[in-house]
Amino acid sequence: MKTVEAIGKPEFTLDDVYAREAPLAALYPANYNVRAKIRQQLQVLRDQGWWAFDGRGTYRRV
């Protein structure tokens, strides 16, 4: 959530989040699937009502 909030826009793309992958990889060095975890957490946040998925890797604040 902090990574998405750091983007600072009400709409963002998956590529925007991937651009911030390096700090997450450094924070969790044993996780070799950082991009998959990013997608998973975005799905969790979507299901909790924080974000809406508009398709083609685009998300927006609900």
N, C-alpha and C positions, 0 to 999 in steps of 0.2 A: 504494500500500500504506500509506503514512504517513497518508493521509487517512482510510482505513478504520480504521486502528488508533487514530486520534484520536477516533473515535466512542466507543470504549471499551466496546463490548458484544459478546458472542459472536454475536448476531444483529443484523442491521441491514437497512434497506430502501434501495432506490435513492433514495428521497426524502431519507433521512439523508445520503447522499453528495452529492446535488444541493444540499443546504443549505450545503455547503462548496465550492460551485462558484466563488464569487467569488475566493478566494485562488488557485485554480488558473488562472483566467482572467487574473489579474494576473501570475502567474508565466510564463504562455505567451501573451503578447498577440497573437501572430500566428495562434493557433489559434482559429478562429471556430466550431469544432464541439466545444466542451469537453464537452458532455453525451454526444455520440457517443463521444468518446475515453474518458470515464469508463466507459461501458458496455463498450467494447472491452477496456479494461484489466481490468475485473471478469471478463470472459470468459476472458482470458489467465490471471488468477490462479485462476479456477475450474478451468481445464484443467490447471494446474500442481498442483492439489490443496490450495490454501490455503483455498478457500471452496467451499461447496456452494450451488447455486442451488435454492431451494425453490419457485420459481414466484411469479408476481405481484409481482416486484420484491423478493423477500425472500431474503437470503443468511444463511448461518451458517458459523461456523468449523468446519472438519473436524477 
